[in-house]
Amino acid sequence: MRTVNPSGVAIDGAKVRELRKLAGFTLKDFAPQCGIGFQYLSQIERGDRQFVSPPTFAKICDALNIENRRDMLRYSQASFPGRPDAAAGPATTRY
């Protein structure tokens, strides 16, 4: 069995789903706006993918009209409190 070393930005898939639905988008309509496939977006929303690359994180925030990406990081940090770099958040990573 392959061990996966999580890298990238922690993302709260449930919050992404909630915000997407509040914006009135279906999964298939929203994914192209993020520059990703709907299957990948579905994995993020279900929590199967808990970390995304910084560019993907930025595209999701842009598609949700989240101007302050720290807001989305706060959602994600609350979801992954045990991850050491989650607490560092935006202070160590630029988006």
Secondary structure, DSSP 8 states (H G I E B T S, - for coil): -------SEE--HHHHHHHHHHTT--HHHHHHHHTS-HHHHHHHHHTS--EE-HHHHHHHHHHTT-S-HHHHHHHHHHH-TT-HHHHHGGGT---
